[in-house]
């Protein structure tokens, strides 16, 4: 299954976790979870995929950068990863969620 479809399905079912960093960025930019969900669901594609190393587990992981618009045209940048357990998608973890300055 396409990774972007997997992410959108997790968002639709509200199986989304926000890290403390994402929550701080959202508060700073006056964003609600619903606005972040709208932007992800309205985005046309994954903007880019980053390879990263989880600071806690030291395992490599893929982070998905998505830039999208809310229904009111607000540009939002998100970065997240899919959390899997025993091969099943459990949550989409948002590591960063903020107003975009360059869509």
C-alpha positions in Angstrom: 0.0 0.0 0.0 1.2 3.5 -0.8 2.8 5.2 2.3 0.9 8.4 1.8 -2.4 6.5 1.8 -1.4 4.7 5.0 -0.7 8.1 6.7 -4.0 9.6 5.6 -5.9 6.5 6.8 -4.2 6.8 10.2 -5.1 10.5 10.3 -8.7 9.9 9.3 -9.1 7.3 12.1 -7.4 9.8 14.5 -4.6 7.4 15.3 -2.1 10.2 15.6 0.3 11.0 18.4 1.9 14.4 18.9 5.4 14.7 20.4 6.0 17.4 23.0 8.0 19.4 20.3 5.0 19.2 17.9 2.6 20.3 20.6 4.9 23.3 21.5 5.1 24.3 17.9 1.3 24.0 17.4 0.7 26.2 20.6 3.2 28.8 19.4 1.4 29.0 16.0 -2.2 28.7 17.4 -2.8 25.4 15.5 -5.3 22.8 16.6 -5.0 19.0 15.9 -8.0 19.4 13.5 -6.1 22.0 11.4 -3.0 19.7 11.2 -5.3 16.8 10.1 -6.9 19.0 7.4 -3.5 20.0 6.1 -2.3 16.4 5.9 -5.5 15.2 4.2 -5.4 18.1 1.7 -1.7 17.7 0.8 -1.2 16.4 -2.7 1.9 14.2 -1.8 4.7 13.6 0.6 7.1 16.5 0.1 10.2 14.6 1.1 11.4 11.6 3.0 14.2 12.0 5.5 16.4 9.2 6.9 17.0 9.7 10.6 18.2 7.9 13.7 15.8 7.7 16.7 17.6 9.3 19.6 16.2 6.9 22.1 16.6 3.6 20.3 19.4 4.5 17.9 17.5 2.7 15.1 17.2 4.2 11.7 13.8 5.5 10.7 12.0 7.3 7.9 10.5 10.7 8.6 7.8 12.0 6.2 7.6 15.7 5.5 4.1 16.8 4.4 3.2 20.3 3.4 -0.5 21.0 3.0 -3.3 23.6 3.2 -6.2 23.8 5.5 -9.7 24.5 4.1 -9.0 28.2 4.8 -5.7 28.2 3.0 -3.4 28.1 6.0 -0.1 26.5 5.1 1.1 23.8 7.5 4.4 21.8 7.6 4.4 18.5 9.4 7.1 15.9 9.9 6.2 12.4 11.2 6.7 8.7 11.2 4.5 5.6 11.2 4.7 3.6 14.4 4.3 -0.1 13.7 4.0 -2.9 16.1 4.3 -6.5 14.9 4.0 -5.3 11.3 0.7 -3.4 11.8 0.4 0.4 11.6 -0.6 1.7 15.0 -0.1 5.5 14.9 1.2 8.3 12.9 3.6 10.2 15.2 3.9 13.9 14.5 7.3 15.1 15.4 6.9 18.6 14.0 3.7 20.6 13.2 3.9 24.3 12.5 2.9 27.0 10.1 4.8 26.7 6.9 6.9 29.6 5.7 7.6 28.3 2.2 5.1 26.0 0.6 
